[in-house]
């Protein structure tokens, strides 16, 4: 039986959390059903998104699992707001929705990511990630930086998954030229990007400076496609991020992606450009005269 189409991102988050909380307690759907006097299929459908979520039902499961009050209140609020589309979040020192992005990337069959400032997170080396994260927010402690570095590294696991999703990365040429870290760090990062581009399921393209004005000037985004769920857009800027699911927003991003694909260099020419930039980093600097 196919999942219900059109389930909101909030309800998708709650369904995933219900499953995670249950498995953490080493309980089965049958255990929950027996305790609450429900059918096993009802619990299973609540966790897979095949059944609509109701606050009373979710509260009953959370109560049985002895879920902490803060998590219980957060999930019940998501259920009550479940029919609202799009999800915007203001960050504190640490973003709180990176787990959702990792989960959606893991469920996606296709990931389209455009970046205008830095190497896409799914393609970053740990050293590059560490430099970018600390540079963007120097208030973070060492442990907080390492938490985010580990999260970005976790995103890359899906590249070797079987079946692996189709991953298409487009980046602005400025990303290659930006002096993030020492030359050796940048060179290693660019070689890693070239290596990823050789994978069968990964495409890497660069929008050259000569493209002039293009749709990517509005900012970076991730477009996530699924088999039985609506397409999602993830957009992030300073201290805020959004999951967009309304068709109007998704279609605008699809149009932007097609525009970027049209002006980007071919994968082969992009690889040559990346290799050239990496090669230039091998050149010793001219001593001052």
Backbone bond lengths (Angstrom), bond angles and torsions (degrees), N, CA, C in turn:
res aa  C-N    CA-C-N  psi(-1)  N-CA   C-N-CA  omega(-1)  CA-C   N-CA-C  phi
1 X - - - 1.465 - - 1.523 109.11 -
2 X 1.322 117.91 126.05 1.464 122.08 -177.95 1.515 110.49 -72.79
3 X 1.318 114.49 150.43 1.464 118.15 177.08 1.507 110.60 -65.50
4 X 1.356 114.14 155.57 1.449 118.88 174.38 1.512 108.02 -64.19
5 X 1.309 115.82 133.15 1.453 119.14 176.15 1.517 108.84 -86.51
6 X 1.318 115.97 145.57 1.447 120.06 176.04 1.512 114.10 95.34
7 X 1.353 118.37 2.06 1.460 119.27 177.88 1.519 108.51 -62.79
8 X 1.332 116.66 137.45 1.461 120.26 -173.71 1.516 110.71 -74.58
9 X 1.332 115.08 159.95 1.461 120.47 -178.96 1.519 111.37 -63.98
10 X 1.340 117.39 -31.42 1.467 119.67 178.28 1.528 110.15 -63.69
11 X 1.332 116.59 -44.87 1.450 119.21 -179.51 1.527 111.20 -69.46
12 X 1.324 117.34 -32.37 1.459 119.94 175.76 1.529 109.75 -62.66
13 X 1.328 116.48 -39.27 1.468 120.99 178.60 1.525 110.01 -64.35
14 X 1.342 117.57 -44.83 1.463 120.49 -178.31 1.526 110.48 -65.09
15 X 1.331 117.32 -43.19 1.472 120.41 179.44 1.521 110.82 -57.93
16 X 1.325 116.67 -44.19 1.463 120.57 179.82 1.521 111.45 -65.02
17 X 1.333 116.85 -38.10 1.456 120.85 179.70 1.532 111.65 -68.48
18 X 1.319 116.52 -38.40 1.466 119.21 177.58 1.530 110.47 -60.45
19 X 1.326 115.41 -43.21 1.466 119.37 179.19 1.534 110.73 -64.67
20 X 1.343 116.39 -43.88 1.468 120.30 -178.27 1.535 111.01 -64.33
21 X 1.325 117.05 -41.78 1.461 120.96 -179.43 1.528 110.93 -65.65
22 X 1.338 115.61 -39.09 1.472 119.25 179.53 1.529 110.62 -66.00
23 X 1.331 116.92 -48.68 1.464 119.89 -177.09 1.532 111.31 -65.76
24 X 1.341 116.52 -31.53 1.464 119.37 177.52 1.526 110.98 -63.06
25 X 1.341 116.38 -28.84 1.475 120.87 178.30 1.535 111.36 -90.13
26 X 1.336 115.97 2.63 1.475 122.27 179.79 1.526 111.86 58.76
27 X 1.318 115.04 42.13 1.465 121.69 178.09 1.517 109.47 -112.40
28 X 1.320 115.98 153.64 1.462 121.62 176.07 1.524 110.02 -99.41
29 X 1.330 116.06 166.80 1.467 119.63 174.34 1.536 109.99 -59.29
30 X 1.318 114.88 -34.38 1.469 119.69 179.85 1.523 110.75 -64.36
31 X 1.331 116.17 -38.13 1.469 120.20 178.64 1.530 111.10 -62.55
32 X 1.348 115.12 -46.10 1.468 119.75 179.79 1.516 110.46 -62.79
33 X 1.338 115.19 -45.05 1.466 119.65 -177.98 1.528 111.52 -61.01
34 X 1.327 116.80 -43.46 1.468 120.76 -178.79 1.528 110.58 -64.25
35 X 1.332 116.85 -38.31 1.459 120.55 -178.34 1.520 112.38 -69.56
36 X 1.335 116.50 -32.35 1.467 120.46 -175.18 1.530 113.00 -102.56
37 X 1.346 117.16 -2.05 1.459 119.97 179.50 1.525 112.89 73.68
38 X 1.314 117.07 30.26 1.465 122.21 179.59 1.518 109.49 -109.79
39 X 1.330 115.21 173.81 1.459 119.77 171.86 1.526 108.50 -82.69
40 X 1.317 116.64 151.75 1.464 121.23 177.95 1.523 111.00 -62.50
41 X 1.338 116.82 -35.27 1.462 120.34 -178.37 1.528 111.58 -66.19
42 X 1.337 117.32 -30.83 1.471 119.70 178.47 1.521 110.01 -63.79
43 X 1.325 116.60 -46.00 1.467 120.17 179.98 1.525 110.01 -63.55
44 X 1.325 115.69 -44.17 1.463 119.87 -179.40 1.524 111.36 -61.11
45 X 1.334 117.29 -43.02 1.475 120.37 -178.59 1.523 111.06 -68.29
46 X 1.329 117.17 -32.50 1.466 119.24 176.55 1.530 110.58 -64.54
47 X 1.327 116.95 -34.77 1.459 121.13 -177.56 1.520 112.98 -80.81
48 X 1.321 117.03 -24.19 1.463 119.52 -177.78 1.525 112.94 -99.29
49 X 1.332 116.84 -4.99 1.450 119.25 179.85 1.509 113.72 84.01
50 X 1.336 117.43 12.20 1.463 120.31 179.14 1.526 111.70 -87.56
51 X 1.318 115.78 -5.12 1.459 120.44 179.40 1.526 107.81 -132.47
52 X 1.341 115.98 140.01 1.454 119.59 176.40 1.521 110.72 -62.53
53 X 1.316 116.56 150.48 1.459 121.09 -178.56 1.519 110.58 -100.63
54 X 1.328 115.70 137.16 1.458 122.35 177.36 1.522 108.47 -120.88
55 X 1.326 115.81 140.51 1.458 120.70 -173.96 1.525 112.32 -55.84
56 X 1.343 117.65 -41.52 1.465 120.18 -178.00 1.527 111.39 -62.91
57 X 1.349 116.21 -42.49 1.465 120.26 -179.74 1.528 110.94 -65.67
58 X 1.330 115.82 -45.34 1.464 119.78 -179.77 1.528 110.20 -63.95
59 X 1.335 116.62 -41.54 1.464 120.58 178.90 1.525 110.80 -61.07
60 X 1.336 117.30 -37.91 1.463 120.73 179.77 1.531 110.85 -63.61
61 X 1.326 116.33 -44.21 1.471 119.50 179.25 1.523 110.58 -65.29
62 X 1.326 116.25 -44.91 1.464 119.80 -178.33 1.532 111.04 -63.77
63 X 1.330 115.85 -36.92 1.461 119.51 177.26 1.514 111.44 -65.00
64 X 1.324 117.10 -43.55 1.461 120.99 -179.91 1.530 110.84 -64.24
65 X 1.335 116.16 -36.03 1.463 120.54 -179.58 1.532 112.48 -81.67
66 X 1.338 116.00 -1.31 1.471 121.53 -179.55 1.533 111.01 54.47
67 X 1.318 113.97 48.00 1.460 120.72 -178.95 1.528 110.29 -72.12
68 X 1.334 118.52 135.96 1.471 120.60 178.45 1.524 111.95 -53.85
69 X 1.318 115.76 147.95 1.466 121.56 -173.94 1.525 112.68 -57.00
70 X 1.325 117.39 -40.94 1.468 120.28 -176.92 1.520 111.09 -62.16
71 X 1.340 116.89 -44.04 1.468 120.66 179.25 1.521 109.90 -68.61
72 X 1.344 116.48 -42.10 1.464 120.29 179.90 1.530 111.03 -59.26
73 X 1.324 117.19 -46.03 1.469 120.29 -179.38 1.519 111.74 -64.77
74 X 1.336 116.34 -39.56 1.464 119.88 179.41 1.527 111.25 -62.91
75 X 1.336 116.81 -45.86 1.462 120.52 -177.59 1.526 111.70 -68.90
76 X 1.321 117.67 -38.79 1.468 120.10 178.91 1.523 110.82 -66.49
77 X 1.318 116.69 -35.53 1.467 119.35 176.51 1.524 110.51 -65.12
78 X 1.329 116.95 -38.49 1.464 120.38 177.59 1.523 110.80 -64.91
79 X 1.344 116.86 -38.30 1.468 120.08 178.35 1.533 110.10 -64.24
80 X 1.318 116.59 -44.26 1.473 120.02 -177.93 1.529 111.33 -66.12
81 X 1.337 116.32 -30.85 1.468 120.11 178.72 1.522 111.31 -95.86
82 X 1.327 116.33 13.33 1.460 121.48 -168.99 1.507 116.48 -58.70
83 X 1.330 118.57 -27.45 1.455 119.97 -177.37 1.525 112.23 -85.64
84 X 1.332 116.94 -9.66 1.464 118.96 176.99 1.518 109.31 -73.98
85 X 1.336 115.58 141.30 1.455 120.51 -179.22 1.518 110.42 -100.17
86 X 1.336 114.41 151.78 1.462 124.22 -179.70 1.532 109.31 74.30
87 X 1.317 115.17 145.98 1.454 121.07 -174.68 1.521 108.10 -138.85
88 X 1.330 115.79 111.35 1.460 121.43 -178.25 1.525 108.42 -109.13
89 X 1.323 116.35 140.00 1.451 119.67 -176.71 1.523 110.48 -138.86
90 X 1.332 115.86 134.11 1.456 121.96 174.43 1.519 108.09 -94.61
91 X 1.324 117.59 130.13 1.459 121.56 -176.51 1.518 112.10 -87.80
92 X 1.318 115.57 151.87 1.454 121.89 164.68 1.522 106.88 -91.91
93 X 1.329 116.41 -140.37 1.464 118.52 177.42 1.518 111.09 -66.18
94 X 1.339 116.75 -35.79 1.462 121.13 179.84 1.518 109.95 -118.12
95 X 1.340 118.04 135.38 1.464 119.66 175.39 1.518 109.71 -66.07
96 X 1.317 116.79 142.06 1.464 119.93 -176.79 1.526 112.79 -102.07
97 X 1.322 117.98 -5.10 1.462 118.73 -175.56 1.523 112.98 -109.23
98 X 1.339 118.81 13.93 1.459 118.33 179.61 1.525 111.26 -66.92
99 X 1.343 116.69 -28.47 1.466 118.18 176.60 1.520 110.62 -63.75
100 X 1.342 116.67 -36.94 1.463 120.06 179.02 1.527 110.39 -66.85
101 X 1.338 117.18 -41.67 1.459 119.99 178.64 1.525 110.37 -62.53
102 X 1.324 117.72 -43.52 1.466 120.72 178.71 1.525 110.30 -61.04
103 X 1.325 116.14 -43.31 1.478 119.22 -178.74 1.515 111.14 -65.69
104 X 1.337 117.21 -43.55 1.467 119.13 -179.79 1.530 111.35 -66.92
105 X 1.331 116.93 -36.84 1.466 118.70 176.07 1.527 110.45 -63.87
106 X 1.326 116.14 -36.50 1.459 120.05 -179.96 1.522 112.04 -68.43
107 X 1.337 116.77 -28.56 1.463 121.07 179.89 1.530 112.47 -88.47
108 X 1.324 117.11 -17.31 1.466 121.12 -173.22 1.526 111.93 -72.62
109 X 1.325 114.93 150.47 1.462 120.64 172.80 1.523 111.01 -96.62
110 X 1.341 116.98 -20.14 1.463 121.27 178.13 1.520 109.19 -145.92
111 X 1.331 115.66 135.75 1.461 122.19 179.54 1.518 108.08 -126.99
112 X 1.337 116.43 121.85 1.466 122.22 177.53 1.529 106.91 -115.68
113 X 1.320 117.59 119.42 1.464 121.31 -173.90 1.529 109.94 -128.10
114 X 1.337 116.23 121.82 1.467 120.98 173.69 1.516 108.85 -109.64
115 X 1.333 116.56 134.03 1.462 121.74 177.43 1.524 109.46 -132.07
116 X 1.331 115.04 136.88 1.461 120.45 -177.66 1.521 112.87 -109.68
117 X 1.343 117.94 -13.84 1.463 120.59 -173.04 1.522 113.62 -117.43
118 X 1.325 117.35 -41.81 1.469 120.83 -176.50 1.525 109.58 -136.80
119 X 1.329 116.01 167.52 1.462 121.48 174.70 1.535 108.80 -57.11
120 X 1.327 118.70 137.66 1.471 119.43 177.97 1.523 111.39 -52.52
121 X 1.338 116.14 139.78 1.460 121.03 -176.54 1.509 113.20 -55.49
122 X 1.324 116.94 -34.31 1.459 121.34 -177.15 1.526 111.39 -71.52
123 X 1.336 116.61 -9.52 1.469 121.10 -177.76 1.521 112.64 -120.57
124 X 1.321 118.29 10.36 1.461 121.05 -176.14 1.529 112.10 -84.73
125 X 1.330 116.02 142.43 1.462 120.28 169.16 1.531 108.16 -76.43
126 X 1.326 117.95 157.41 1.479 119.23 179.40 1.532 112.61 -57.73
127 X 1.328 117.23 -39.42 1.471 120.03 -178.62 1.523 110.96 -65.42
128 X 1.322 116.25 -42.27 1.468 120.70 178.41 1.523 109.66 -65.02
129 X 1.339 117.17 -45.90 1.473 121.48 178.30 1.519 110.88 -56.03
130 X 1.323 115.37 -46.28 1.463 120.56 -177.17 1.531 110.65 -60.62
131 X 1.324 116.27 -42.33 1.462 120.71 -178.82 1.520 111.17 -67.47
132 X 1.332 116.92 -43.24 1.466 121.60 -179.43 1.528 110.57 -65.42
133 X 1.328 117.00 -47.34 1.466 121.34 -176.12 1.523 110.66 -63.77
134 X 1.321 116.69 -45.69 1.460 119.59 -179.16 1.526 111.18 -68.12
135 X 1.341 116.52 -39.08 1.452 119.54 179.96 1.516 112.53 -66.32
136 X 1.336 116.17 -36.14 1.462 120.32 -178.58 1.521 111.85 -74.88
137 X 1.338 117.42 -28.50 1.465 120.29 -178.12 1.522 109.51 -144.81
138 X 1.332 118.00 80.96 1.468 121.01 -177.44 1.525 114.18 -65.75
139 X 1.338 118.23 -8.83 1.467 120.24 178.44 1.523 112.28 -75.78
140 X 1.330 117.74 -14.55 1.455 120.21 -178.40 1.527 110.87 -68.17
141 X 1.326 114.99 142.53 1.467 119.65 174.75 1.525 108.92 -75.76
142 X 1.332 115.79 168.23 1.460 119.71 177.54 1.516 112.16 -58.92
143 X 1.339 117.10 -41.28 1.468 120.77 179.67 1.516 111.69 -65.72
144 X 1.329 117.00 -38.89 1.465 120.26 179.32 1.528 110.92 -66.74
145 X 1.319 116.49 -40.00 1.465 120.30 176.78 1.531 109.73 -60.90
146 X 1.335 116.52 -46.23 1.462 120.09 -177.79 1.523 111.70 -65.55
147 X 1.343 117.51 -32.21 1.468 120.99 175.75 1.518 110.64 -61.22
148 X 1.330 117.02 -44.09 1.454 120.68 -179.44 1.527 111.92 -73.22
149 X 1.326 116.92 -34.30 1.474 120.11 176.01 1.529 109.36 -62.29
150 X 1.337 116.58 -44.56 1.463 120.96 179.63 1.520 111.01 -63.80
151 X 1.346 116.91 -37.16 1.465 120.67 179.28 1.524 110.48 -63.60
152 X 1.326 117.08 -42.73 1.468 119.75 178.92 1.526 111.45 -66.48
153 X 1.323 115.79 -36.87 1.465 119.11 177.66 1.526 110.34 -64.91
154 X 1.330 116.67 -37.31 1.469 120.98 178.73 1.521 111.32 -60.82
155 X 1.343 116.56 -34.46 1.466 119.73 -179.29 1.522 111.84 -60.77
156 X 1.340 117.54 -27.61 1.459 120.53 -174.46 1.527 113.05 -77.97
157 X 1.337 116.90 -13.42 1.463 120.08 -178.95 1.523 111.16 -58.29
158 X 1.340 116.78 -33.57 1.464 119.81 -175.92 1.522 112.18 -66.44
159 X 1.338 118.09 -19.99 1.466 120.29 -177.44 1.526 111.37 -64.55
160 X 1.333 116.68 -26.73 1.452 120.00 178.74 1.512 113.62 -104.88
161 X 1.330 116.03 9.58 1.469 120.71 -179.25 1.529 110.40 -68.31
162 X 1.314 116.59 151.91 1.473 121.05 175.02 1.523 109.23 -121.42
163 X 1.334 119.78 117.27 1.472 124.97 -3.89 1.525 110.35 -75.14
164 X 1.318 116.00 140.91 1.465 120.96 -179.33 1.524 109.91 -84.24
165 X 1.319 117.43 146.95 1.468 119.52 176.98 1.525 110.26 -72.33
166 X 1.303 115.98 158.85 1.460 121.08 171.00 1.520 107.62 -79.39
167 X 1.337 116.65 124.00 1.466 121.59 -177.13 1.525 109.00 -119.64
168 X 1.318 115.93 121.38 1.473 121.59 -178.37 1.527 107.53 -122.04
169 X 1.318 115.65 116.29 1.464 121.81 -178.52 1.526 109.55 -111.11
170 X 1.329 116.15 128.98 1.461 121.38 173.11 1.526 107.06 -123.59
171 X 1.314 117.09 129.62 1.454 120.32 179.16 1.521 110.76 -132.44
172 X 1.316 114.70 150.94 1.458 120.45 177.66 1.526 109.23 -73.38
173 X 1.335 117.37 148.39 1.457 120.78 -179.59 1.522 111.93 -58.42
174 X 1.331 117.26 -28.54 1.462 120.44 178.75 1.520 111.63 -58.17
175 X 1.344 117.01 -30.37 1.459 121.05 178.86 1.528 110.25 -58.96
176 X 1.344 116.58 -39.12 1.462 120.91 -178.55 1.525 111.72 -71.09
177 X 1.326 115.86 -31.99 1.459 120.90 -173.82 1.521 113.67 -89.23
178 X 1.333 117.30 -18.74 1.464 119.25 -175.56 1.526 109.86 -65.81
179 X 1.334 118.27 126.62 1.473 121.38 -176.91 1.526 112.91 -79.10
180 X 1.317 116.16 73.87 1.465 121.86 177.42 1.526 107.92 -86.18
181 X 1.319 117.25 108.11 1.454 120.20 179.50 1.515 113.53 78.32
182 X 1.327 114.69 -173.79 1.461 121.90 -179.85 1.529 110.55 -72.91
183 X 1.353 117.13 159.07 1.473 120.36 -179.53 1.529 113.93 -53.15
184 X 1.341 116.70 -40.89 1.465 119.30 -179.19 1.529 110.94 -62.56
185 X 1.347 117.32 -40.52 1.465 121.48 178.04 1.527 110.10 -62.02
186 X 1.331 116.31 -45.66 1.468 120.28 -179.27 1.518 111.07 -65.37
187 X 1.328 116.50 -41.81 1.458 120.35 -179.68 1.523 110.92 -62.07
188 X 1.333 116.43 -43.99 1.468 120.26 177.63 1.526 110.95 -60.70
189 X 1.335 116.17 -41.30 1.460 119.96 179.52 1.523 111.73 -63.71
190 X 1.315 117.13 -43.56 1.461 120.34 -179.29 1.528 111.45 -66.95
191 X 1.331 117.34 -37.91 1.464 119.65 176.08 1.526 110.80 -65.27
192 X 1.331 116.34 -37.16 1.473 120.12 176.68 1.531 109.96 -63.45
193 X 1.326 117.19 -41.00 1.461 121.02 178.32 1.526 110.43 -62.81
194 X 1.333 117.03 -42.00 1.471 121.09 177.14 1.528 110.78 -61.77
195 X 1.331 116.17 -41.22 1.462 120.40 -179.57 1.527 110.95 -64.13
196 X 1.333 116.97 -41.12 1.467 120.14 178.07 1.520 110.56 -63.22
197 X 1.333 116.44 -39.51 1.460 120.22 -179.14 1.512 113.81 -64.03
198 X 1.330 117.65 -16.56 1.467 121.42 178.13 1.522 111.96 -83.33
199 X 1.323 116.52 -10.79 1.468 119.11 177.99 1.525 109.86 -70.43
200 X 1.302 114.98 149.12 1.450 120.58 -176.90 1.520 112.81 -63.68
201 X 1.328 116.45 -33.50 1.469 120.88 -174.18 1.529 113.16 -97.32
202 X 1.336 117.22 4.89 1.472 120.54 -176.91 1.524 110.40 -120.09
203 X 1.327 115.67 131.42 1.463 122.57 174.99 1.523 108.53 -120.02
204 X 1.323 116.55 131.03 1.467 121.79 179.23 1.524 108.49 -122.43
205 X 1.327 116.22 126.03 1.458 121.20 177.96 1.528 109.98 -133.71
206 X 1.328 114.21 154.87 1.463 120.84 -179.45 1.516 109.58 -122.14
207 X 1.344 116.04 133.74 1.466 120.95 172.28 1.534 106.71 -88.03
208 X 1.350 118.43 113.72 1.464 120.17 -174.85 1.528 112.31 -75.65
209 X 1.335 115.60 160.36 1.462 120.38 176.80 1.531 110.75 -55.58
210 X 1.325 116.40 -32.77 1.466 120.24 -176.31 1.522 113.25 -68.40
211 X 1.344 117.10 -10.15 1.471 119.62 179.23 1.523 111.32 -69.76
212 X 1.352 117.06 -18.55 1.463 119.29 -179.30 1.518 111.42 68.85
213 X 1.342 115.66 -147.40 1.471 120.35 178.82 1.529 109.40 -68.59
214 X 1.341 116.00 138.31 1.469 119.71 -177.94 1.524 109.30 -152.00
215 X 1.345 118.72 168.89 1.476 121.30 -175.16 1.522 114.62 -61.30
216 X 1.329 117.61 -20.25 1.452 119.82 -178.35 1.510 114.13 -73.16
217 X 1.326 116.97 -9.42 1.459 119.38 -179.04 1.524 112.40 -67.28
218 X 1.338 117.52 -14.65 1.466 120.41 176.66 1.526 112.16 -77.64
219 X 1.331 117.15 -10.57 1.455 119.05 175.88 1.519 113.73 124.57
220 X 1.343 116.33 167.18 1.464 121.78 -178.13 1.516 112.52 -73.97
221 X 1.330 115.75 162.05 1.469 121.36 177.83 1.518 109.56 -164.33
222 X 1.343 114.56 161.39 1.465 122.30 172.45 1.526 106.99 -124.36
223 X 1.324 116.50 128.27 1.465 122.96 178.25 1.522 107.06 -108.84
224 X 1.339 116.69 119.61 1.465 122.24 -174.75 1.518 110.67 -113.79
225 X 1.325 116.66 125.81 1.469 121.65 -179.83 1.527 109.92 -114.63
226 X 1.341 115.96 143.49 1.457 122.52 -175.51 1.528 110.10 -129.10
227 X 1.319 115.39 168.27 1.463 119.72 178.29 1.520 111.17 -75.99
228 X 1.335 116.68 -54.14 1.464 120.79 -173.19 1.519 113.89 -119.40
229 X 1.329 116.64 20.64 1.458 120.72 178.02 1.520 108.96 -132.36
230 X 1.338 116.92 156.57 1.464 119.71 179.21 1.525 111.80 -64.66
231 X 1.313 116.04 152.63 1.460 122.58 175.97 1.525 110.31 -64.72
232 X 1.329 116.62 142.34 1.461 122.30 178.66 1.524 110.03 -119.66
233 X 1.322 115.48 152.57 1.459 122.19 171.68 1.518 107.76 -120.12
234 X 1.334 115.89 131.91 1.462 120.62 173.96 1.521 107.50 -112.70
235 X 1.325 116.43 125.98 1.465 121.73 179.40 1.515 108.42 -130.08
236 X 1.328 115.84 137.15 1.457 120.36 -176.68 1.514 109.66 -133.97
237 X 1.318 115.83 137.05 1.458 120.30 172.11 1.521 107.86 -139.28
238 X 1.306 117.29 -165.99 1.462 120.23 -173.07 1.529 111.55 -61.10
239 X 1.335 115.60 113.81 1.461 123.37 174.43 1.527 114.66 67.04
240 X 1.314 118.76 13.47 1.459 119.49 178.35 1.523 109.47 -151.21
241 X 1.312 115.59 152.77 1.460 120.98 175.97 1.517 108.74 -147.94
242 X 1.331 115.76 158.66 1.463 120.77 -177.42 1.519 110.48 -142.37
243 X 1.325 115.78 140.45 1.455 122.30 163.50 1.526 106.11 -101.65
244 X 1.316 117.46 121.45 1.462 122.35 -178.75 1.519 109.18 -109.86
245 X 1.327 116.18 133.60 1.462 119.73 -177.42 1.518 113.64 -131.53
246 X 1.333 118.73 -13.37 1.460 119.59 177.32 1.524 109.71 -65.68
247 X 1.319 116.56 138.40 1.459 121.14 -173.77 1.519 112.49 -57.45
248 X 1.308 116.62 -35.07 1.465 120.69 179.54 1.526 111.12 -58.52
249 X 1.340 117.23 -44.83 1.464 121.05 179.91 1.527 110.87 -71.84
250 X 1.325 116.02 -42.10 1.458 120.18 -178.80 1.523 110.75 -62.36
251 X 1.325 116.76 -41.58 1.464 120.27 -178.47 1.522 111.09 -65.79
252 X 1.324 117.14 -37.00 1.470 119.39 177.51 1.520 110.75 -61.35
253 X 1.323 116.56 -39.13 1.458 120.39 179.52 1.525 110.43 -71.34
254 X 1.331 117.00 -37.86 1.474 119.47 176.08 1.525 110.58 -59.20
255 X 1.333 116.37 -43.28 1.465 120.85 179.57 1.535 109.54 -63.54
256 X 1.343 116.84 -42.70 1.461 120.47 178.41 1.525 110.51 -61.62
257 X 1.329 116.69 -40.98 1.466 120.29 179.81 1.523 111.06 -62.81
258 X 1.331 116.24 -43.90 1.464 118.52 178.61 1.524 110.86 -62.15
259 X 1.340 116.33 -37.48 1.459 120.01 177.94 1.516 112.03 -65.17
260 X 1.328 116.99 -40.26 1.461 121.16 178.11 1.524 111.24 -66.67
261 X 1.314 115.82 -42.78 1.462 120.89 179.30 1.532 110.63 -60.78
262 X 1.330 115.77 -33.44 1.473 120.32 -177.66 1.530 112.42 -71.63
263 X 1.344 117.44 -30.91 1.473 119.48 -176.33 1.536 112.14 -101.47
264 X 1.327 117.58 -7.99 1.465 120.32 -179.38 1.523 110.67 -74.75
265 X 1.323 115.43 153.30 1.454 120.39 172.90 1.527 109.19 -65.86
266 X 1.327 117.05 157.07 1.459 120.10 175.10 1.524 109.30 -63.08
267 X 1.322 118.65 160.43 1.471 119.66 177.57 1.532 112.55 -55.38
268 X 1.329 116.60 -37.27 1.468 119.92 -179.42 1.528 111.01 -67.98
269 X 1.346 116.68 -47.01 1.463 119.75 178.84 1.526 111.30 -67.52
270 X 1.326 116.35 -33.18 1.467 119.82 177.04 1.523 110.05 -64.38
271 X 1.340 116.98 -42.84 1.469 120.38 179.51 1.527 110.54 -62.29
272 X 1.331 116.38 -39.24 1.464 118.97 178.54 1.527 111.52 -64.40
273 X 1.339 116.00 -40.63 1.462 119.85 179.22 1.528 110.78 -64.58
274 X 1.326 116.26 -44.43 1.471 120.33 179.50 1.532 110.10 -61.84
275 X 1.335 115.95 -43.43 1.466 120.07 179.51 1.528 111.06 -63.77
276 X 1.323 117.23 -38.61 1.465 120.88 178.84 1.526 111.42 -63.50
277 X 1.346 115.49 -44.05 1.468 119.13 179.48 1.533 109.89 -63.99
278 X 1.336 116.45 -41.75 1.469 120.00 178.16 1.525 110.57 -63.06
279 X 1.339 115.93 -38.89 1.456 119.99 179.17 1.512 112.43 -64.63
280 X 1.320 116.51 -37.51 1.465 120.01 178.84 1.527 111.57 -64.19
281 X 1.335 116.20 -27.23 1.470 119.64 179.16 1.528 111.44 -72.48
282 X 1.339 116.80 -14.38 1.458 120.61 176.70 1.523 112.06 -81.32
283 X 1.342 116.18 -16.87 1.454 120.18 -176.37 1.518 110.06 -73.53
284 X 1.339 118.10 130.49 1.471 119.43 176.86 1.511 110.47 -67.01
285 X 1.337 115.28 145.11 1.456 119.13 179.90 1.523 110.46 -69.85
286 X 1.339 115.74 143.77 1.456 121.47 177.75 1.527 108.77 -67.56
287 X 1.345 118.18 130.61 1.473 118.52 177.06 1.516 110.02 -67.44
288 X 1.328 117.62 145.63 1.462 119.80 -179.76 1.524 110.26 -63.23
289 X 1.342 116.15 139.89 1.465 120.99 -178.42 1.517 110.48 -83.32
